[in-house]
Amino acid sequence: MTPNPITLAIIGAGNRGRETYGRWCLRHPVRAKVVAVAEPDLTRRITLAAEHSIGPEASFDSWRELLGGPSRADAIVIATPDREHAAPTIAALEAGYDVILEKPIASTADEVKAVGEAASRSTGSVTVAHVLRYTPFFSTVKRLVDEGGIGELVTIEHAERIGYWHFAHSFVRGNWRNEGLASPMILAKACHDLDLVRWLAGDRCVAVASFGGLHHFRPEQAPPGALDRCTDGVNRCPAAADCPFDAVRFYIDRVGDVAGWPVSVITDDASPAGRLAAVATGPYGRCVYHADNDVADHQVVMLEFANSVRASLTVSGLTADNTRTILLSGTRGELRGRLDTGEIELRRYLPSSAPASVGPWDRDELGRAALRGDDAIILNATPVPLPDGHGGGDDAFMTDVVARLRARRDGDPAAAAALTSLTASLDSHLMAFAAEESRRERRMVDLGD
Ligand SMILES: NC(=O)c1ccc[n+]([C@@H]2O[C@H](COP(=O)([O-])OP(=O)(O)OC[C@H]3O[C@@H](n4cnc5c(N)ncnc54)[C@H](O)[C@@H]3O)[C@@H](O)[C@H]2O)c1
């Protein structure tokens, strides 16, 4: 590839902006180069600027300055907190930029619609970081369904099992704990899942019903004698030994060998002393029963699609695993999968009759399975251990979006269509708001036309 990288300006130099997108560019300098940054936190701004050799003339503490001046990059990456997505995205579109936008598009339905309207007026484009679509696991599931591996798809049972420690980290003590600060949990955590379910269903959603709430992480569930913090640096909470959410055990012992996420979220000093100081004084040492969290810790959503596919989505923060599982049932078979192991099991009701539309690799497997008399084929879509960054989705997403930006910039007529469109993303976000409306008002929401 001729080294003429796509130039990117990053707005929000945190975990995603710096560690995911910034580092991808450092690993692929021929494809993309970060040339400008906007970040109000001085240390983060300086760190990202130093990593990418960005001078002071292209480092800003506000996105308004970055977007207000002359054109600075081929595209803008928006990786700010949820509530800071809509305004910079609309401003970037008005300036004609292509935008790589972190999910969610915005925190409210009105803002989501405003982003859609701005995109329709702009020469620029928006690609929402629905990175799971790009994982080897979900792309294999999608291909098998589209190739007719289970006949006609009838139902989808999808679960997002967040993991008790991950939920405590991000949704009880962390950035997404409180709707006033971020978004409803079903949007913040599960807009990926709603997008996946809609993508697999292959049509728009017409009706939504949902139940859920904040069951566990509330003061009345605290063990007797629990303190407001897991430690003050010297004394431990007397309930610690019997508490699965003890921050000292988690950040210092259990992920003691990890310096990146989730430790990098709580401190820049990953030494035991640095972690202990963060837990003793920062938000990540708060008692999970006495934090200022208000988002649901579990939610069930039922969905009906225009093509009559019906789906259920269960999202729970009280699970042992941190993964996603899926079961798709069709007229000729069923497909069961699990993201963290990459395992996909395809079981056909008539094992010896591979449909002509199934790809050659499947036909081989189906043939072997038929000889063995099996009706189950087990595939590993994802090498184990799982690739970093959302099961390989982060890397594949950037590879795709940067290649498309480049093809567009260079007028390449062979530019591939994106795997995800803003229209589909807008739709999946409106499904999340409908689920929230249903959960709160205890009624089914008809999405009609
Ligand atoms: N696609 C995914 O799977 C995925 C995964 C994790 C997070 N996210 C999303 O990415 C976004 C960022 O999450 P994060 O974990 O990187 O958070 P973070 O807090 O680590 O980083 C956000 C950064 O934005 C900066 N910021 C705040 N206001 C700003 C402003 N007005 N202008 C410029 N910068 C500003 C903050 O100082 C911070 O450095 C969130 O919306 C989150 O929901 C998406």
The ligand as a MOL file (V3000), in Angstrom:
LIG
                    3D

  0  0  0     0  0            999 V3000
M  V30 BEGIN CTAB
M  V30 COUNTS 44 48 0 0 0
M  V30 BEGIN ATOM
M  V30 1 N -17.5680 0.5250 20.9120 0
M  V30 2 C -17.4480 -0.0020 22.0980 0
M  V30 3 O -17.5680 -1.1920 22.2600 0
M  V30 4 C -17.1540 0.8610 23.2890 0
M  V30 5 C -16.4800 0.3210 24.3950 0
M  V30 6 C -16.2100 1.1640 25.4710 0
M  V30 7 C -16.6520 2.4720 25.4500 0
M  V30 8 N -17.3330 2.9570 24.3850 0 CHG=1
M  V30 9 C -17.8070 4.3410 24.3310 0
M  V30 10 O -16.7020 5.1760 24.0540 0
M  V30 11 C -16.8870 6.4550 24.6640 0
M  V30 12 C -15.6370 6.8090 25.4540 0
M  V30 13 O -15.4690 5.8410 26.4700 0
M  V30 14 P -14.0810 5.7140 27.2430 0
M  V30 15 O -14.1190 4.4380 27.9770 0
M  V30 16 O -12.9510 5.9910 26.3110 0 CHG=-1
M  V30 17 O -14.2070 6.9150 28.2890 0
M  V30 18 P -13.0230 7.7500 28.9550 0
M  V30 19 O -13.6310 8.4540 30.0820 0
M  V30 20 O -11.8520 6.8530 29.1840 0
M  V30 21 O -12.6050 8.7810 27.8090 0
M  V30 22 C -13.3970 9.8740 27.4250 0
M  V30 23 C -12.4650 11.0590 27.2360 0
M  V30 24 O -13.2070 12.1450 26.7050 0
M  V30 25 C -12.7280 13.3310 27.3280 0
M  V30 26 N -13.7330 14.3880 27.1910 0
M  V30 27 C -14.7550 14.6950 28.0180 0
M  V30 28 N -15.4510 15.7410 27.5290 0
M  V30 29 C -14.8450 16.0850 26.3630 0
M  V30 30 C -15.0730 17.0920 25.3990 0
M  V30 31 N -16.0870 17.9520 25.5280 0
M  V30 32 N -14.2420 17.1870 24.3330 0
M  V30 33 C -13.2130 16.3180 24.1790 0
M  V30 34 N -12.9430 15.3390 25.0800 0
M  V30 35 C -13.7540 15.2160 26.1490 0
M  V30 36 C -12.4790 12.9100 28.7530 0
M  V30 37 O -11.6480 13.8170 29.4490 0
M  V30 38 C -11.8620 11.5410 28.5560 0
M  V30 39 O -10.4570 11.6210 28.4230 0
M  V30 40 C -18.1400 6.3270 25.5280 0
M  V30 41 O -19.2200 6.9360 24.8970 0
M  V30 42 C -18.3670 4.8350 25.6320 0
M  V30 43 O -19.7260 4.4900 25.7940 0
M  V30 44 C -17.5820 2.1680 23.3160 0
M  V30 END ATOM
M  V30 BEGIN BOND
M  V30 1 1 1 2
M  V30 2 2 2 3
M  V30 3 1 2 4
M  V30 4 1 4 5
M  V30 5 2 4 44
M  V30 6 2 5 6
M  V30 7 1 6 7
M  V30 8 2 7 8
M  V30 9 1 8 9
M  V30 10 1 8 44
M  V30 11 1 9 10
M  V30 12 1 9 42
M  V30 13 1 10 11
M  V30 14 1 11 12
M  V30 15 1 11 40
M  V30 16 1 12 13
M  V30 17 1 13 14
M  V30 18 2 14 15
M  V30 19 1 14 16
M  V30 20 1 14 17
M  V30 21 1 17 18
M  V30 22 2 18 19
M  V30 23 1 18 20
M  V30 24 1 18 21
M  V30 25 1 21 22
M  V30 26 1 22 23
M  V30 27 1 23 24
M  V30 28 1 23 38
M  V30 29 1 24 25
M  V30 30 1 25 26
M  V30 31 1 25 36
M  V30 32 1 26 27
M  V30 33 1 26 35
M  V30 34 2 27 28
M  V30 35 1 28 29
M  V30 36 1 29 30
M  V30 37 2 29 35
M  V30 38 1 30 31
M  V30 39 2 30 32
M  V30 40 1 32 33
M  V30 41 2 33 34
M  V30 42 1 34 35
M  V30 43 1 36 37
M  V30 44 1 36 38
M  V30 45 1 38 39
M  V30 46 1 40 41
M  V30 47 1 40 42
M  V30 48 1 42 43
M  V30 END BOND
M  V30 END CTAB
M  END
